Amino acid sequence: MRQVSTDVLVVGAGGAGMYAAISAARQGASVLLLDKSLVGRGGATIMAQMTVAAALGQEEPDDCATHLKDTLEAGRGLCNEDLSALLCYDGPERILEMEEWGTRWARTGDRIRQEIAPGHSRKRCCYVDFLNTGPAVAATLRRKVSELAAVRRLSNIAVVDLIIKDGRAIGAIGVNLAEGELVTCHAKAIILAAGGLTKLYERNSASSNMGGEAYALALWAGAELIDMEFVQFFPIGHLAPRLVGMDPIMWDPFRYKLGGKLLNGSFVEFVDRYGAVDSGKYTATRDIAAYAILKEVEAGRGTPHGGAYLDFRHIPEAQLRAAFGPVIDRLLANGIDLTKTPVEVGPTAHYHMGGIQVNARMETCIQGLYAAGEAVGGANGANRLSGNAITEAFVFGARAGACAGKHAKTMQENGDESGDPKLMAVALDRIASMPPRGAKRGTAPVALQAELQKLMWEKAGPFRTGEKLSQALRRIREMREQELPDLEIASQGTFNMDIQDWFELRAMLTTAEAVVTSALSRTESRGAHQREDYPNPDPLYLRNQVLRLKNGALISSWVTPVRLAAGLPRNG
Ligand SMILES: Cc1cc2nc3c(=O)[nH]c(=O)nc-3n(C[C@H](O)[C@H](O)[C@H](O)COP(=O)(O)OP(=O)(O)OC[C@H]3O[C@@H](n4cnc5c(N)ncnc54)[C@H](O)[C@@H]3O)c2cc1C
């Protein structure tokens, strides 16, 4: 087994992880940046093509307090206001820093261009032309990371467990996916920046790396999760025709710039029937649009791929081109002519508002264990504004890196722990439940993953009931306890996908159970959590739900949301 050691271990190299690595290195710490995919190319960050929200005030007067007000309003009373404030107040500095490092935000003359987006009261969302925001910021951070000698990068390493000693995080165990071998890493501080959980759902907008592993790793280590029921479903994710190399949620700006008709499978407008005035402008809110589409599909009036048509045929080509010039050509290259053909869209799992519970220093309740980016819960409450997620990744990454770097510096050298055979044995014991390679069992891990995704979509998706959630919970526990230890793992040593899939599934099942358990307990509808059996918000539930593991069982408790502290948490 290969052993490595570092001051700060960063798990996950998306926007948050790379920012955290840079920031920890600035503190003088040595950093190991691990990713199960290729560093800087694996997660949601590189897929995001739209906008980043920050109160730069370049198009019209704006300030961080107004951004915060909009964020808190969207969060429907559940935001951790310290975290929301951090996001809004540090956002502009991060955006300008990214520009210094080479990101070319779209500009008009000497002003960074900023657009309005739903829920924002000001033109606040900047971007890189054309649909290039995520790839551009990922490239900037990759370049910056590669310039820092203090940051070592390792790709193809999936972290599968953390090592905890006396309530303190001291290391991690990873699987080298290329060679099939275990790697242990001793660290003085660990940052979980392994992104969100949308892979739990059959229909999702994200990369295949979003299995919710950060949440499971945190739970197993003894940390707490918050508001796991709040999965954001984007109502008009792209379903068909095939769209290569473009963002599946790209239709949002088309919606608010141009308007577009939502039509059912019989080409009839239907959203007005579900309590919204849509009338060709597509102004219905996300929750009503998602509900209306799913209800039409349920009634047998969906499109061939199980959604609705989004139709721009009433808009002249000149107007489409004026608004989205080169994007229209990229669509044409995909065989999509918006003047002739409507596209099929439908709700899709897109982002997770819940996550690891941290304070404003990004610390969990386990000493030395930090989190950053989408893995963190609370900043966006029950509902996230568009553009806030990339800002969150930069801001929380920078903060986590700074705090973890300082923590590592204050720690005594404790080199002998890395080789502590007892600790290693305990951690290795936990992961030894993987079935032996090469034994014939019949079902591959990926097959159970597919079943889990279907189950989550059907029973814990955009619209939930107590009955469906209970069915999901029973099946998830059965899968975890009875079927996970008995799956078939191919015998090959290198690039054995069954090993990757098995460890991922192990985490997915824990995270799915956390989502479903939380969704069952919250008997109200609020923001992204919609219960058909409890259709209204209930003031009793103006609270955050905290989950932790006790003797292998998930325990839920309720706390009052963190309200804005008198002094904003600045500069670590
Ligand atoms: C298609 C799409 C479009 C989006 N558009 C926007 C937008 O326009 N504006 C906006 O603000 N937000 C947008 N978002 C959301 C935003 O992109 C994400 O919330 C944000 O980028 C998350 O950054 P992150 O660094 O926390 O996670 P990620 O960028 O997802 O990175 C997480 C990394 O962790 C790695 N990882 C996972 N598990 C492990 C493990 N066990 N061991 C090691 N590594 C692991 C993954 O491979 C990945 O590289 C979009 C998301 C998607 C999917």
The ligand as an SDF file (V2000), in Angstrom:
LIG
                    3D

 53 58  0  0  0  0  0  0  0  0999 V2000
  -24.4850   21.3760  -16.0050 C   0  0  0  0  0  0  0  0  0  0  0  0
  -24.3270   22.3060  -14.8420 C   0  0  0  0  0  0  0  0  0  0  0  0
  -24.4290   23.6720  -15.0360 C   0  0  0  0  0  0  0  0  0  0  0  0
  -24.2730   24.5450  -13.9580 C   0  0  0  0  0  0  0  0  0  0  0  0
  -24.3370   25.8870  -14.1860 N   0  0  0  0  0  0  0  0  0  0  0  0
  -24.0920   26.7560  -13.1680 C   0  0  0  0  0  0  0  0  0  0  0  0
  -24.0300   28.1550  -13.3950 C   0  0  0  0  0  0  0  0  0  0  0  0
  -24.2090   28.6330  -14.5210 O   0  0  0  0  0  0  0  0  0  0  0  0
  -23.7770   28.9680  -12.3540 N   0  0  0  0  0  0  0  0  0  0  0  0
  -23.5800   28.4930  -11.0710 C   0  0  0  0  0  0  0  0  0  0  0  0
  -23.3520   29.2770  -10.1530 O   0  0  0  0  0  0  0  0  0  0  0  0
  -23.6040   27.1560  -10.8450 N   0  0  0  0  0  0  0  0  0  0  0  0
  -23.8520   26.2790  -11.8510 C   0  0  0  0  0  0  0  0  0  0  0  0
  -23.8660   24.9330  -11.5960 N   0  0  0  0  0  0  0  0  0  0  0  0
  -23.5240   24.4500  -10.2500 C   0  0  0  0  0  0  0  0  0  0  0  0
  -22.0230   24.6050  -10.0060 C   0  0  0  0  0  0  0  0  0  0  0  0
  -21.3370   24.2740  -11.1940 O   0  0  0  0  0  0  0  0  0  0  0  0
  -21.5500   23.6840   -8.8710 C   0  0  0  0  0  0  0  0  0  0  0  0
  -22.3380   23.8280   -7.7320 O   0  0  0  0  0  0  0  0  0  0  0  0
  -20.0970   24.0220   -8.4910 C   0  0  0  0  0  0  0  0  0  0  0  0
  -19.2880   24.0840   -9.6380 O   0  0  0  0  0  0  0  0  0  0  0  0
  -19.5770   22.9690   -7.5160 C   0  0  0  0  0  0  0  0  0  0  0  0
  -18.1870   23.1290   -7.3630 O   0  0  0  0  0  0  0  0  0  0  0  0
  -17.4000   22.1300   -6.4010 P   0  0  0  0  0  0  0  0  0  0  0  0
  -15.9690   22.4290   -6.5620 O   0  0  0  0  0  0  0  0  0  0  0  0
  -18.0090   22.1580   -5.0650 O   0  0  0  0  0  0  0  0  0  0  0  0
  -17.7200   20.6890   -6.9920 O   0  0  0  0  0  0  0  0  0  0  0  0
  -17.2980   20.0530   -8.3960 P   0  0  0  0  0  0  0  0  0  0  0  0
  -16.9050   21.0530   -9.3930 O   0  0  0  0  0  0  0  0  0  0  0  0
  -18.4200   19.1610   -8.7640 O   0  0  0  0  0  0  0  0  0  0  0  0
  -15.9920   19.2170   -8.0460 O   0  0  0  0  0  0  0  0  0  0  0  0
  -16.0180   18.0970   -7.1890 C   0  0  0  0  0  0  0  0  0  0  0  0
  -14.8430   17.1860   -7.5280 C   0  0  0  0  0  0  0  0  0  0  0  0
  -14.7590   16.1380   -6.5560 O   0  0  0  0  0  0  0  0  0  0  0  0
  -14.3770   14.9280   -7.1930 C   0  0  0  0  0  0  0  0  0  0  0  0
  -14.7620   13.8110   -6.3310 N   0  0  0  0  0  0  0  0  0  0  0  0
  -16.0160   13.3660   -6.0580 C   0  0  0  0  0  0  0  0  0  0  0  0
  -15.9530   12.3360   -5.1840 N   0  0  0  0  0  0  0  0  0  0  0  0
  -14.6320   12.1170   -4.9090 C   0  0  0  0  0  0  0  0  0  0  0  0
  -13.9240   11.1980   -4.0790 C   0  0  0  0  0  0  0  0  0  0  0  0
  -14.5730   10.2770   -3.3700 N   0  0  0  0  0  0  0  0  0  0  0  0
  -12.5670   11.2520   -4.0410 N   0  0  0  0  0  0  0  0  0  0  0  0
  -11.8890   12.1720   -4.7860 C   0  0  0  0  0  0  0  0  0  0  0  0
  -12.5280   13.0730   -5.5900 N   0  0  0  0  0  0  0  0  0  0  0  0
  -13.8640   13.0580   -5.6370 C   0  0  0  0  0  0  0  0  0  0  0  0
  -15.0880   14.9810   -8.5310 C   0  0  0  0  0  0  0  0  0  0  0  0
  -14.4570   14.1680   -9.4860 O   0  0  0  0  0  0  0  0  0  0  0  0
  -14.9910   16.4770   -8.8780 C   0  0  0  0  0  0  0  0  0  0  0  0
  -13.8630   16.7570   -9.6780 O   0  0  0  0  0  0  0  0  0  0  0  0
  -24.0340   24.0310  -12.6590 C   0  0  0  0  0  0  0  0  0  0  0  0
  -23.9250   22.6620  -12.4620 C   0  0  0  0  0  0  0  0  0  0  0  0
  -24.0770   21.8000  -13.5360 C   0  0  0  0  0  0  0  0  0  0  0  0
  -23.9570   20.3200  -13.3030 C   0  0  0  0  0  0  0  0  0  0  0  0
  1  2  1  0
  2  3  1  0
  2 52  2  0
  3  4  2  0
  4  5  1  0
  4 50  1  0
  5  6  2  0
  6  7  1  0
  6 13  1  0
  7  8  2  0
  7  9  1  0
  9 10  1  0
 10 11  2  0
 10 12  1  0
 12 13  2  0
 13 14  1  0
 14 15  1  0
 14 50  1  0
 15 16  1  0
 16 17  1  0
 16 18  1  0
 18 19  1  0
 18 20  1  0
 20 21  1  0
 20 22  1  0
 22 23  1  0
 23 24  1  0
 24 25  2  0
 24 26  1  0
 24 27  1  0
 27 28  1  0
 28 29  2  0
 28 30  1  0
 28 31  1  0
 31 32  1  0
 32 33  1  0
 33 34  1  0
 33 48  1  0
 34 35  1  0
 35 36  1  0
 35 46  1  0
 36 37  1  0
 36 45  1  0
 37 38  2  0
 38 39  1  0
 39 40  1  0
 39 45  2  0
 40 41  1  0
 40 42  2  0
 42 43  1  0
 43 44  2  0
 44 45  1  0
 46 47  1  0
 46 48  1  0
 48 49  1  0
 50 51  2  0
 51 52  1  0
 52 53  1  0
M  END
$$$$
